[in-house]
Every structure is written in structure tokens, then in C-alpha cells.
Amino acid sequence: MSATTTTTMGEQPCVLSRTEPADAHGQNHNIMLDLDEEDDDLEVFSKNTSLTDDSPVPCPSMPHSPGSMVNQYRLEGEGEEEQTTADHHDDAKDIFITVDNPESHVTAIETFIVYKVATKTTRSEFDSSEYEVRRRYQDFLWLKGKLEEAHPTLIINPLPEKFVMKGMVERFNNDFIETRRRALHRFLNRVAEHPILSSNAHLKVFLTAQELNPHKKQGPGFLSWMGDKVLAVAHSVRGVRSRPEEFGSMQEYADAFSNKMSSLDKVTQRIIKEQREYQDELRQYGPTYSQWAGAEGEGPLAEPLAGVAACAELCGKETEEQIDHLAEVLVPALHEYVLCADTLKAVLRKRDNIQAEFEAKSEALAAKKVDQEAVSGMLMPALPRMHARTVHTLKEEVDRLEDRVESANSALKGDWSRWHDGMRTDLRSAFVSAAQKNVDYYEKCLAVWETFLLSQRDEASEDVDRDDS
């Protein structure tokens, strides 16, 4: 959301122009994410921000805009370097995905939204350069599950949460659908940009197959899935005997990061709630002064009262813009990384489970070797041979698990660095954008009230001159 302020010396007009934000498809969306203090389910509220008052407002002389201070925090050449990096990234990218055109489907048992997923690619493993399929939210869940199953220690960006209805709230309002579409679009593009996940066979199926159901039926059965879950729980309860120090540091970082992001998310939501209350008060404030000004008729208070009413109205519009900017830029970034913190902790648990399984098998192998030595001197030849076969089988399993631990550790260490760099870039961009918007907001409100003060001083001077004459 952009806004420009033109200020000149004296009483030149100050033009406050506003441009509504547009997404990649040229559509304007005003979306407010709000988390109920008593319930953390995601709710979406719409907000009307049709600010079209472009009438010039007299502006007093103002000091140089402090907005330029934001740029002072950039290192020399940083902007050019970031742009060069972005251009290089686009040149290297060989798969482009868009999620748009949501359609509501109503059946006898459910209502759901289907999104168009369009893909353009130059990859040789694809049979065509362009694909277009329709996918619903459950299909995205299937893809994420397959990616996690194939790469348990890679950090896969989160999907938006499932919607939980509250009372009689309309489940699929336009703002909710648009919010989810943006989140699904981000998810797919994060996967497509990942050096390992982008080559996953299930991603290719998701992007190209017209029907996913035949592919969903393939894979391990329910009993096998339950068995894996039981083993994972058992290893989680057992824990690891000696977690490498670097992964212990990652666990501490993930816990601290989760706490910080949750606090920032909640405080930002509270700030937006308070700003909305302030905006509602300004809406009542202005008309009260206008009514008072009307009651004064031609009296000396009429003009200043009308001026205060106009200032309150303009500040209310600027407050609305600031709220919308926070809701569209900062809140989604913070909330995404609240979910990412949970992903980090889940990935670390999976890594620990893999190590715990390796340690359990290693202990079983050591015990079997002791038993083998104990029966080696017995007169029954079959028993030592049986123990030898068991030891050999366990040895092969331990070797396999040792390779799996090393692979899991290597994958997580590499992905941790990649995720950390992306997180810092995303949050820095959101924070800088919010800071710039705050500067713009307070500058404009300051200009509005200074204009009013200047007009009153000029009027007071004129009154003094008339009295002197």
C-alpha cells in the first residue's frame, strides 16, 4: 500500500494520494487476519479501505522527511546487490507456479474450494512446458505429507491451518479464500525453489496429473502406517542417549524462536486491535466536532471546529491504511514463521527418532554378541549358528541405520542454513516495510495537524491586525 505526500514552503497544496495494493493479477484485496484472544484459530475479516479523497490540503512548511532515515540502515551498494541477486535467481529458476482462480464446489456432504495450479517449466523431466490442474486443500496436504515422508529432516514450509468454524461464521468468505490462496501459492513456490524438494516425484505428479486419486491410493497400507507411528512414538519416549551438540543448539534456537515469534504475532494482533478501536473513536470524534461547528453558525468557533473535524477524518483514513498495511504485510509474515517454528521442532524430533532407533539397534546388537559368546562353547552346534545369523542380520540393520543417521544429519544441517537465510530475508523485508509505513503514517498525521495549527495562527494574526487598525 503506497501513499505520497507533497510538501512545499508556505501554503502550497499538500496532496495525499492513496493507491490500493494489487496482487500479481492486478486485483485489490484488503485482508485482515485476527486471532481471537481466547482461541488461536485463524479468522479472516474484510475491511473497506476506499480512500479516494484527493482534494488538496494546505500544508505548512515541514522539515526534511525522516523517511530517508530508513535508507541510512542500508549498507553501501546493498540495494544493487539484492537486485542483482534477485535477477540471478530469476534467471536460474526453471519452474514457475501460480495458484489462482478459486472456485467453490458444493456436494451433498461437503463444500470445498478448488484452485487452479498453473505451471511453466523448462525442465527436461517434464513432458510439456506448461500444465494446468485443479487442486483442493486436501491435495496440498497430501503433497506435504509425501514430501515429509520422503525427506523427514528437510524443513518444509507450512501450509495454512485448517479452518475451524465458530458458530455461524461463513466458512468460505472471499477474504478467507484469498488469504488461503496466497498461502498455498507461497507454499508451492517455496517447494519449487528448494534444491531437493523441487525434484521430488510427488511434486511432479501434483503439478501435472489431472486426477490425483489414483496416485493417492498408492503407498503403504494403513497397518504399515500405524506401525511406523507406533515406532516413532516409542523412540520419542526413549529419547537419544547422546545428541550431537549442534543439534542441541538447534533445539534451543527453535524453542526460543517459537516463543519470540508467538509473542510478536500476538502483540502485533493486539496493536491492530487497539488501532481499530482508535480508528472507530476518530470516526465518532470528527462528526461530533462537525455538529458542534454547525450549531455555531457564523460564530468564531465554527471554522476551528470544522478544521478539527477534518483533521480527525484525515487521520482516521491514514490509520485505516496503516492497519491494512500491517494486516497484509507484517501479520502474514509473522504468522507463517510461528508455524515454521513448529515445523523446526517437528523436524528435530524426527532426527532424534532416527538416532534413537539406531542406538536401540546398536544396543540390541551388543547384547546379541554377548549371548553369542556365551553359547559358542556349547555342545549344540545349531544354537551358535542361529545366534550368528541373528547377529549378522542386526549388524546389517545397524549399518543401514547408521547411514540413515548420517544422511539425516547432513540433510538437516544443510537445510537449516538455507532456511535461516530465507527467514532473515523474509522477516527483514516485513519489518522494514512496516517501519517505512509507520514513518509515512506519522508524517501525514503530523502534517494534517500542523496545517490546522498554521491556519489558526494566520487567522489569529489577521484578528490582531484588524484590532490594531
JONORQUI-V566710 format. One line per field, one symbol per residue. ss: DSSP state (H for helix, E for strand, C for the rest). Layout:
BEGIN
ss = ???
END
This chain:
BEGIN
ss = CEEEECCCCCCCEECEEEECCECCCCCECCEEEEECCCCCCEEEEECCCCCCCCCCEECCCCCCCHHHHHHHHCCCCHHHHHHHHHHHHHHHCCEEEEEEEEEEEECCCCEEEEEEEEEEECCCCCCCCEEEEEEEHHHHHHHHHHHHHHCCCCCCCCCCCCCCCCCCCCCCCHHHHHHHHHHHHHHHHHHHHCCCHHHCHHHHHHHHCCCCHHHHCCCCCHHHHHHHHHHHHHHHHHCCCCCCHHHHHHHHHHHHHHHHHHHHHHHHHHHHHHHHHHHHHHHHHHHHHHHHHHHHCCCCHHHHHHHHHHHHHHHHHHHHHHHHHHHHHHHHHHHHHHHHHHHHHHHHHHHHHHHHHHHHHHHHHHHHHHHHHHHCCCCCHHHHHHHHHHHHHHHHHHHHHHHHHHHHHHHHHHHHHHHHHHHHHHHHHHHHHHHHHHHHHHHHHHHHHHHHHHHHHHHHHHHHHHHHC
END
